[in-house]
């Protein structure tokens, strides 16, 4: 049996591989501030947007789909964290950015993962 943390770490590793394969540049992982955290921060090489990615990993849908767990409160924390990251890293005021979610469904029996990427959440 895997712990929630192990499942989350595996999901983030899979999400990073997915993003690299989709032409994203990894800027930061597990960026924390007081009151907020972003799983992965990337740059979309095609649009030059900074993308703040929330990764949700599940091994079953007993508690809902992974993408359903990003509620209004979580979005507000993501926005606060994103603003701090942009400010601390001296991005220009007009820097384009967005929030994405990557939902990963793991099947340990088949050793397969279904990855769904939701842009502009």
C-alpha positions in Angstrom: 0.0 0.0 0.0 1.3 3.4 -0.9 0.9 6.5 1.3 -0.9 9.6 0.2 2.5 11.4 0.0 4.1 8.7 -2.2 1.1 8.8 -4.5 1.4 12.6 -4.7 5.1 12.5 -5.4 4.7 9.9 -8.2 1.9 12.0 -9.7 4.2 15.1 -9.7 7.0 13.1 -11.3 4.7 11.9 -14.1 3.3 15.4 -14.6 6.8 16.8 -15.0 7.7 14.2 -17.6 4.4 15.0 -19.4 5.1 18.8 -19.3 8.6 18.4 -20.6 7.3 16.2 -23.5 4.7 19.0 -24.3 7.4 21.7 -24.7 7.3 23.3 -21.3 10.3 24.5 -19.4 10.4 23.6 -15.7 11.0 26.6 -13.5 10.2 25.4 -10.0 8.8 22.5 -8.1 6.8 22.6 -4.8 7.1 26.4 -4.5 6.0 27.4 -1.0 5.0 30.7 0.7 3.2 31.2 3.9 -0.4 30.3 3.1 0.2 28.7 -0.3 2.0 26.2 -2.5 2.2 25.5 -6.2 3.2 22.0 -7.3 5.0 22.9 -10.5 5.8 26.2 -12.2 6.6 26.1 -15.9 7.0 28.3 -18.9 5.0 27.4 -22.0 7.6 27.7 -24.7 4.9 28.3 -27.4 3.1 31.2 -25.7 5.8 32.3 -23.2 3.2 32.2 -20.5 4.2 31.3 -16.9 2.0 28.4 -15.9 1.2 27.5 -12.3 0.3 23.8 -12.3 -1.7 22.1 -9.6 -1.3 18.3 -9.8 -4.0 16.0 -8.4 -3.3 12.3 -8.3 -5.8 9.5 -7.4 -5.8 5.7 -7.3 -9.6 5.6 -7.3 -12.5 7.9 -7.9 -14.1 7.0 -4.5 -13.7 10.6 -3.4 -14.4 12.2 -6.8 -12.3 13.0 -9.9 -8.9 14.5 -9.3 -9.7 17.7 -11.1 -12.8 18.3 -8.9 -10.7 18.9 -5.8 -9.6 22.4 -6.9 -12.2 24.6 -5.3 -12.5 28.4 -5.0 -10.4 28.6 -1.8 -7.6 26.6 -3.4 -7.7 28.9 -6.5 -7.4 32.0 -4.3 -4.3 30.5 -2.6 -2.9 29.6 -6.0 -3.4 33.2 -7.1 -1.7 34.6 -4.0 1.3 32.2 -4.4 1.6 33.0 -8.1 1.6 36.8 -7.5 4.4 36.3 -4.9 6.4 34.1 -7.3 6.2 36.6 -10.2 7.1 39.5 -7.9 10.0 37.7 -6.2 11.4 36.6 -9.5 11.1 40.1 -11.0 8.8 39.3 -13.9 7.5 42.4 -15.7 4.1 43.7 -14.7 2.6 42.6 -18.0 3.9 39.0 -17.8 1.2 36.6 -19.1 0.5 33.7 -16.8 -2.2 31.1 -16.3 -3.3 28.3 -14.0 -3.5 24.7 -15.2 -4.4 21.5 -13.5 -3.0 18.1 -14.3 -5.2 15.2 -13.1 -3.6 11.8 -12.9 -5.4 8.5 -12.3 -3.1 5.7 -11.3 -3.9 2.0 -11.9 -1.4 -0.1 -9.9 -2.7 -3.3 -11.3 -2.1 -2.4 -14.9 0.8 0.0 -14.0 -0.8 2.6 -16.2 -1.6 6.3 -15.6 -4.2 8.4 -17.3 -3.1 12.0 -17.5 -5.6 14.8 -18.2 -4.3 18.4 -18.7 -6.8 21.2 -18.0 -5.6 24.7 -19.1 -6.9 28.0 -17.8 -8.7 26.6 -14.8 
